[in-house]
Amino acid sequence: MLTKECPLGGQLTNPQVSETQTLRDSVERSMNNYFAHLDGQDVTDVYDMVLSEVEAPLLETVMAYVKGNQTKASVLLGLNRGTLRKKLKQYGLL
């Protein structure tokens, strides 16, 4: 089980990865797996795909953590509150 100190306080735990695997390692492994399964298919917009796959659950988790308080979420994320609202709408979270 992965348990790490979180810079925001508390711990990050994921029972599905090894104790030494970082978020960076997880992304790298996932991307290598994605590319390995393309079977020669041409792909585009990988950057946008990855951002949406990461950003949506990040926003959802942060909003749950701050109990829906957009001001707290914007401070925690380092985003302007208007930008946060735009992103929440984009992912159907508002």
N, C-alpha and C positions, 0 to 999 in steps of 0.2 A: 504494500500500500504506500502511495506517495503522500508524504506529509511534509510541507515546507512552511517556514515562517513567511507570512504574507507582509509586504511592506506597508499595507494598510492596517495591519493589526490582525491577530488571529492566525490561523493556519489554513493552508490549502491542502486538501486531501482528495486523492483519487485512487480508489482501490484497484483500478484497472490498469495501472502502469507501475513500473518498477520504482523503487525508492530513489533511484538516481536520475530518473528522466525529468528533464526540465520542460517547460512550455515550448521552448525553442526546439528541443529534441522531438517533441510530439509533432510540431508543425513540419519539421524536416522529414520525419518518418511518414507522415500522412501525405506529403507532397511526392515523396519517392514512390509510395504505394500508388498514388493517383497516376503518375507518369508511367509506372510499370504496367498499368492496366489499360492504357490507351490503345494498344494494339495497332499502332501506326496512324490512328485518327488524328487529323489536324484539329487543334483547339485554339481558341482565341479568348481574350478577356479573362485569363487565369487570375490576374491581380484582382479584378472586381469580384470574381467568384470567391476567392479566398477571403477578401475583406467582408463580403456579406455573410459568409459562413461563420466568421469570427465575431463580427460586429453585432449581429442580431442577438446571439446568446449572451454576449458581454453586456449589452444594454438591458436585456431582460433580467439578468442576474443582479446587476447594479440597482435597477429600479426596485427589485424585490428587497434587496439589502437595505435600501433607504426608505422602504415602505411607501414608494410612489412619490417621494419628495423630489421634484425636479431640480430645485435649487441645490439640495445636498448632492444629488447625482451629478449635476454639472460641475460642482466644485471637486468632487471625488475624481471625475474623469478628466478634469482640466479642459472642459469645453464651455463655450458660451452657452447660456441657457437656450437661446434661440436655435443654435446649432443642434443642441440635444433634442429639442422638440421636433425639429425637422427630421432628424434621424429616427426618433421614436415613431413618427408618422410613416416614414419610409418603410419601416419593418412591421407596421400594423400594431404597434405597441401603445398607441395613444388613441 
